[in-house]
Amino acid sequence: MEPFDSLGFHWDRSAVPSIIPMHSVDRVCFRFHRMLPEFVWDASVLEGNPFTYPEVKTLLDGVTIGGRRITDQEQVLNLAESSKYLLSIVKHGKFSLSKPLFAEINGIVVRREALEWGVFRGEGRETNYTPDVGLGEQGRHTPLPTVPGAPELNRIFQQGINALEACQAFEKGAAFFLFGALQQFFFDGNKRSSRFMMNGVLMSHGIDAISVPAAKAHAFNEKMVRFYLGKDATEMMQFLVDCHPEADQIHAANPEPCRVSQADKPG
């Protein structure tokens, strides 16, 4: 149970499958490349982007879409470029769960969209503004404050990375996504950047990348609200399993997870 205090949340580790279909890195990269338009569209839908799937495919083919806002188009193109960059570094064995790569991914994901991009909050020009996450009628999630140099964010990031070394690949990737989403290391694009890092972990271990289908966007948002409020990642871990392209095989290969009672959960 070592990772919990370092990451800022907990989960029922028995709910994380121990048996995951694994393939060659070339095989999982090929699938990611083949599914890239779908991955980009799914990610854009989670951001409320109005581009349709055919429009995303057309845009990725190099044809601009009339009647759409430039900012929406740029968001789609940033997601596509981030996907291609991630694919390249995984294929060449250069992926690492590190701050420099995390910042580099964020710099592509929210380029010209965020207040600042590619640096932790407080490491750039803006050293006072602290963003928060809207939770609808449940209020807002406020992360650590932005301070010059981001010493606490850097400490927590390294502490979290060290703690994740104790996790197997699927658990490590999923936990990192939720870690980045909760701690809000950047001014914007935290969930997007953290999902790219999650998929980098998975693919570099021969596990197919996960995309949250557009049809599950509402469920994703509801479960993320509960995660922010309760700091319990069990439900989101299970949701990510269900989004895996080989979810049926995973469920068949793993015993029914037991639930941790409220009294048994780590504090």
ABEGO torsion letter per residue (X at the ends): XAAAAAAGBBBBAAABBABBBBBBAAAAAAAAAAAAAAAAAAAAAAAGBABBAAAAAAAAAGBBBBGBBAAAAAAAAAAAAAAAAAAAAAAAGABBBBAAAAAAAAAAAABGABABBGBBBGABABAABBBBBBAEAAEBBBBBBBBBGGAAAAAAAAAAAAAAAABBAAAAAAAAAAAAAAAGABABGAAAAAAAAAAAAAAAAGBBBBBBBAAAAAAAAAAAAAAAAAGBAAAAAAAAAAABAAAAAAAAABBBBBBBBAAABBX
